[in-house]
């Protein structure tokens, strides 16, 4: 953005919003619903912000299974967002009492995907259970409606769809963003309008004989009962104090 990452000066405040930027996306693969998006540098602050926002939007409910790539900050961010602080009771015995510790909820399951590439092609995929047990993760996959293995293919496929809808993210193009505020605004626009206005082929219902009915991610997840025209989405009344950039 603005200039290539290799031309950015880490000590120059003007370059903080230039160079490489990432979309940190939390996606519900069953309904193809974009739950949360945080655009910006791939750093701890934005990763923590994504997990906190996802937890807020899902009202703290535990998902059957959470997956991501092996970016190590995700583990830290999930622990920080979902763990409860437990203070051990005083035992009355001599010595320094045990300090508070972070305890994860029992039903939290999180696994990562590691891809080995050679000459730009994926030659090996490995998974690792980070939170929970292998048995618990396998049980979650057994009841999944979309996948029987740990993977990140759904969010990767969505990234491709979003690049198609947002020319600022097309690779090797002169359409790349030069202004951070505009890039952020268009990112939110394409990400969240997708939920309500973009019928997804794999979500359609019906058959070839009787015909298909199109569904958007918002319809599949029960947030609405029809495909919204873009005008309806843009003019939908806002609650007082609600941020336009985070409407989902």
N, C-alpha and C positions, 0 to 999 in steps of 0.2 A: 504494500500500500504506500503510495507516494514515491517510494524508492525501494530497490531491492534490499533484502536483509543484509547482504554483505557490504552495502554502502552505508549502513546505519552506524552511528556512533553511540555506544551504550552510555557514554557520559554526557551526551547532549540531550537535554530535556525535550527539544523539538523533535527528536527521533523516536520518542517513546511510543508514538502512535503511527510509526512508519514501519516498513518491512513486513515480515510475515505476521499474519493474524489467523487465528483459528476460530472455528465454531465449536464451542463446547456444547454438545447436544445430549439431552436425556430423552430417549424415545421409548414408547410403549410398542413393542414389536407385534403384539397380537392385534392391536387396532391401528397400527401405523401412526399413532398420535405423537406429535411433538409436544412433550410435556414442558420442557424448559430449554432455553438457548441463552448462552452467555458468549458473545463474540469478544475477541481480544487476544492478547498474548497467551501462549500456552505456558501458564505459570501457576503457582500454588494459589494465588489469590482468586483467579478466575475459576479454577477447579473447585475450590471450597465454595465459591459463590453458586456454582451450578448445583452441587449436591444439597446445599442449604435451600435453594429455591425449589428443587425437586421435592425435598421433604415437606416444604411448606405447601406446595400445590397438592400433594397427595395426603396432606393432613397427618403426616408421620406414620402412615400405614407401612408395614413391611411388605416388600414385593416378594413374590415366589422365588425369584432369582434375579440378581443384578450382575451384569457382565460389563467388561470394558477391555480395552487393550492394556498393555502392561505399564502404562505410565504410572510410576509409583505414587504420585500424589493422590490418586483416587483412593487408595487404601487409607491414607491419612485423613482425607476429607470425609469418607464414609464413617470412619471411626469417630471423628470429631463431631459429626452431625447426629449420629444415632446412639452413641454410647452414653450411658448414665454414670454419673459420679457416685460412687459408693464409699461411705466412710465406715471402716471397720469399727465395731464396738470396742470399748475399752475392756481389757481383760483383767485389770487390777494387778497384773504381774509386774515385776520390776523391768525396767528397760524402756526404751523409746517406743511409743505406740506406733502402730502401722499407720501410714498416711493414706489419704484417699486414693482410689484407683478407678479407672474407667472400665465399665463392664458393658459389653455389647448385648443387645436383646437376643434371646435364645433362638428366635426364628430368622435371624439375619443370615442370608446366603449371598455370597459374592465370589465370583470366579473371573479369571482373566484369560486372555487369549494372546499367545505369542506366536508370531509368524516369522519363519526363517526364509529369507529371500536370497536368490542367486541370479545375478544379471537381470534384476527387476522382476523376477517371477517368484511366486510363493512355492517353495518346495517342501515345506514342513510346517504343520500347525500343532502347537502344544497348548494345553490348558492347565491351569493351576487353581485349586480351590483356596481362597484366601480366608474367608469367613464362613463358618459352618463346617459340616463334614462332607466327605465325598458321598456318603449314603444320602444325606439330605439334598445335595445338589442333584443326584440322580433321580431322587423322588420328585423333585420339582420339574425336571425335564420329562419325566414319565407322564405328567399330567398337562404338559405344555401343548397348546394347539398349533404352534408354529414351528417348533424345532425340538429335536431330540438330542442335540449336542450343544455344548457351550460354544457360542460364536458371537461375532459382532457384525454379521452380514447385513442385518436390517438397517442399522444406522449408517453403514457404509453405502447401502443402496439409496437411502434417503439423501445422503450427501450428494450423490450423483444427480438425483432429481432436483435438489435445490440449486446445484450449479446450472442445470438446464433452465431454471426459472429466474436465476439471478445472474445476469451476464457479467457482473463485477467479479464473479468467482471462476469464470472460464479461464482455463489454463492457457498460457502462451498467447495472450490476447492484449490488445491495446485498451480493452474495456475495464481493466483493473481500476480499483478505487484510488482516487487521489486525496480524498477528504474523509477523515475518520467518522465524523458525525453522519455524513450521508451514507457511508458504508454500514454503520450500525443500524440506521433507520431502515435501509432496504433489507438488511438481514432479518430484522424482526418482521418486516412486512411480508417477505416471501415465506418465512418459516411458519408464521402463525396463520396467515391466510390459507396456507396449504391445508391446515386442519379442517377448515369449514368450507372452502371453495373448490377443492381439488379432488374430484372422484378418483379413487384408487382402484385399478382394475382388479386386483386380487381381493378386494373387499366386496365386490358386487355380489348380489344375491339373485337366484333364479337359475334358468337353464336355457339352452339354445332353442328348445321347442317353444317354451312359453315366454321367452324373452328375459332380459336381465334388468334389474334395477340397480342404478349406480349408488354408491355410498362413499362418503368422505370419512376420514378418520374420526371426525367429531360425531358423525352419525353412528359409526361402528361402536364407539365408546359410550353412546347414550347421551351425548351433550346436546344434540339437536335431532330433528326429524326430517330435515331436507337439506339439499345442497344450497348453500348460500350464494347468491350472486355477489360479485365483488362489491357492488354498491351497498348491499345490505350489511356486509361486514364492516365497510368503512364508516357507515353512518349509524352503527349500533350504539345506543346510548351508553355512556360510561357512568360508573358509580363515582360519586365524589371522592377525589383523592386517588382514584385508580390510575396507574401509569399506562399510557397508550402503548408503550413499547413492549409491555408484558402481557397484553391481552392474549389469552389462549382459549 
